[in-house]
Amino acid sequence: MKKLIFASTIAAGAAFGTSAAADCGEVSISEMDWASSAVVTYVSKFLMEQGYGCTVTLVPTSTTPAVASLAETGEPDIVTELWAAYTPAYFDLKDQGKVVELANVLVDGGVEGWWIPQYLADEHPELTTIEGIMANPELVGGRFHDCPDGWGCNFTNNSNLIASGLLDAGIERFQHGSGETLATAIAAAYADKEPWFGYYWAPTSVLGSYPMAQVDMGDYNEEAHNCNVTDDCATPAMSSYPTAIVLTVATTTFADEEPEIAELMSNVQFTNAQMNEILAWQDGQGASYEEAAVYFLTNYNDIWGSWLNDEARGKLSALLP
């Protein structure tokens, strides 16, 4: 029943927010095309509308376009999940005082790497090394499954593939058109116990649902990684991924004009365990991102209730335990 109440409220356009829209005004927030970010966005949208009376507009985007838009137009007001290491331009904006960091939205940081299915690693343990894949490209299907254009990992993976020699060894780089098709490729490989080799990250339902073995990319080299993340790295060199800092950021103008919303978003944080659980539920139910947000809101009241100020908590008191 509680889930139905939440779902009906969201679908109706946030009854509390509509009646009190003047409290906050209009807010634009990013709607990224991967699962954890989408959950953060829909949860944040609900809390802004229901608790603070905002009128929230979602801006479909991904990492690189979002930062470019911030630089050129100052929009959106809030980027809910920014993997900062992929966007050197972001640090320029921060140094210029155009954006402020509100929170480490993924408290544990993000995990990235190259993976093969565990069943493949069990049968061919040599494939958990770059050298083993180079010697046996056919055993991983001769293909590297990569993230879409617009994602920061696009440049990093390409540079690492060049530096590693995998492209010369017969591995084809295949870029998926979306995060959904990248996830589907892993699921399809698992269904038929087929080879698979490529990039993925956590927190995600995929790494929770399908056991994957990480391919050893060697040590982390900060200088190499900082070059690899750019689209014009002249000297790609192999480097593993660092634990990623994943931020919620806002334009300085917005944070100054809407300090209560900035304070709210500074409290919106998830552990990897929490997000993995939400996304595993979503995957198991075949649910939408919005439904996954409803699942969080109906099952983690004690967490999100602590994010709100007293007035917002009062508006949502009927939905809090």
N, C-alpha and C positions, 0 to 999 in steps of 0.2 A: 504494500500500500504506500509506504513512504517513497519507494522508487517511482510509483505512478504519480504521486504528488509532485516530486521534483521534475519528472519528465513533462508533466502538464504545465508546470510553471514556466519552464524553459521554453516550451513550444509556444506558449501564449505571449511570449515577448517580455517576460519578467515583470510581473504585476507590480511589485514593490518599486522597481526602477522606473517604470512608466509614470507612476503617480508622483515620484519625487525627482524627476529628471533634472530639475533646476538645482538640486543639491550639488551636482557634480558637473554636468554638462556633457559634451561629446568627447569621447576617447577613441583613438585608433590604436589597435594592437595587432601584432603580427599573427598570421595564421600560416605556420610553416608546414611543409609537406612531409613530416615524419611524426610518428605516433606520440612520443613523449612530449614534444613541443605542442602538438595539437591538444593533448590532455591539459597541459598547463594553460593554454590559451582559453579553452572552454571553461575550465574551473575559474579562471580569473575573470572572464566575462560575466559568469553567473554572479560572483561575489560583488563585482563592481555595480552591476545592474540592480541586484536584489538588496544589497546592503548599503550602497552609497549613492544610488539614484543616478548612475551614469547612463548615457546612451552610447553603447559600444559598437564600433565598426571594425569588422575583421578585414585585414589586408592580406590577401594571399601572396606569399613570397617565399624565398629561401635565403640562405645565409648571405651570399655575395650581393644579390639585388637589394636585400634589406639594408645593408650597410651603405650601399651606393645611394639608396633613397634617402637615408638619414643625412648623408653628406649634401645631397643636391636639393632636397625639399624639406628636410626636418620632419619627415613622416616615415613610418608611423610614430605615434607618441611613445609607444612601448614596444620593445622587442622582447618577447617572453622567454625565448631560449636561444641564446647566442653562444656558439662554440667559438670563443674569441680567438683562439690560436690560428684559425683559418682566415682571419680577416685583418691583415696588418693595417688596413685603412681605418679599422675601428679604433686602434690605439692613437692614430692621428686625431680622430674626432675627440677622443677623451682628453688628449693633451691640449687641444684647442678649447676645451671646456664646453663642447657642444652636447656631450652626453654624460650621464652619470650612471655608475653601477649601483643597482638597487639590491641585488642578492646573488649569491651562488645558488641558482635555482635547483641544481642537482648537487646536493651537499657533498656527496662522495666524489664528484667529478665524473666525467664521461670516460668510458673505456672503448678504445678503438684498436683494430688490428686486422690481420689477414687470417682467414680461417679455412679449414676443410672439415667435412663431417667426421664425427668421431668414429663411425664405422670404417671410414677410409683410412683414418690414422691407425686404427687397430690392425687393419690388414696390411698397411704399408707405412710403418712408423717413420720411414725416411722422408715421407712427404710433409712432415712437420718442420722441415728445414728448406731454405731457399735452394740449397744445392741439390737436395733430393728431388725437388720439383723440376729444376733445370735439367736434371738427368732423365726425368721420366714425365715429360709434359703431357703425354697421352693419358697417364693415370689420373690426372685431374681434369680431363676433358679438353685439354689444350686451350683453356679459356680462363681469364680472370674477370669475375663479375664485379663491376665497379659501380660507384654511386653516380647519380645523374649530374648533368651540367647544372651549375648554380650552387651546388654543394661545395663547401670548402675542401672536402676530401678528394674532389675531382683532380685538383692540381697536385696534391700530395701523393696520391696513389700513382699518378702518371709519372711523376719524378722518380718515385721509388722503383717503379717497374723498369724505367730506363736505366737507373743506377744499378739495379740488381742483375741486369742482363737477361731477365725473363722474356722480354719481347724478342730478343735475338735468339733465344732458345726455343722459340715456337709457341709461346703463349700469346694468344690474342686477347687484347683488352676489349671487353664488351661493356659499354655503358648502358645501364638501365634507364628507362624514361622516368621512373618514379621510385620512391622508396617502397611502394606496394609491390611493384614487379620484382624488385630485388629480393624482398622477403618471399614472394611466391616462388622464385627460383630455388631457394633453399628448401621450401616445403615440397616442391616437385621432385627435387633430387632425393629427399628423404623417402618419399612415397615409393620410389623405384630403386632405392639404394644405388643411385647413380653418382658419378664423380661430380664434385663441385669445389671451386676454389675462388675466393674473393674477399672483399671487404665487408665488415659489419661492425656494429658498435653496441654498447649497452649504456643505459638500461633499455631493453627491448623485450617484447614477448618472444621474439624469434630465438634468441640465445637461451631463453628460459624453457622453450618448448622443444628445441632441437639441439641435442648435445653436439657441440662443435669443438674441435681441437685448434688451438691457436698455432699458427705458423711462426717460427722464430725469425723475426726480422732483424736480429742483432741488437746492439746497444742503441740507446737514445743518444743522438748527436744534435745538440741544440742548434748549432750553426747550420748543419745540413737541413734540419727540419724547417728552420726559419726561411731558408731558401726554397725548399720544396713546396711550401704552402703558397708560393706566388705563381702567377701564370707565365712568368718570364725567367725562371731560374736557369741561369746559364751553365751552372755546374752541379747538376743533380748528384746527390750522394745518399747512400742508403742510411736510413734512420728508422728505428721503431717509433711508435707513437708515444708521447707523454700522456699521463693522466690529464684529461682535458678539463680546463676551467670552463664551466658552463654558466652563463650569466643571464640575468634579466637586467636590461638597461632601458633608460628613458632619456628623452631629450632633456637638456637642462631647463629649457623654457617650460616644458610640461611639469617637471618636478617642482619648479618654483611656483607655478600657477595652481597645481593640484597636490599640495603636500600630503593630504590624507590618502590619496590614491598611491602616491609614491611610498608612503609608509606601509600601506597594505601590501604592495608588491615586494617590498623589502622583506616581508614575512613569508611570502609564498615560496616554500622550499620543500623538496621531496628527497628522501633517501633513494638510492638505487633499489633497495629491497621493496620499498613502497611502490615505486613506479613499475618495477618488474611485475609485481603482483597485480597491479591495475591492468597492465598491458596483457598479461597472461589471461586474465579474466576476459578482456576484450576479444582476444584471439579465440579463446574457447567458445565464446558466445556468438562469434561472428558479428560483434557489435560495432557501432560507429564510434568515432572519437567523442562525439557529444554524449553518447550513451556511456562511454567509459568515464567521462567526467561525472555523470550522474551517479555511477557506481561508486566513485571516490567520495562524492558528497554525501551519499547515504550510508557509507561504511566507515568513514574516517572523520566523523563529526568532531571528535576531541582534538584533532589536528587542525582542521581549517577553522574551527571556532576560535582558536587561540590567535589566529591571524588578524581578526577583526578589531576595530575600535569599539567602544562601549555602545555608541549609537547604532552602528551596523549590527552588532550582536543583538541589540534589542529588537531591531527589525526582523531578524532571522530567528528570534527566540523560539518560535513555534517549531522550528526545524532542528533546533539543537537539543541534545539530550538533557 
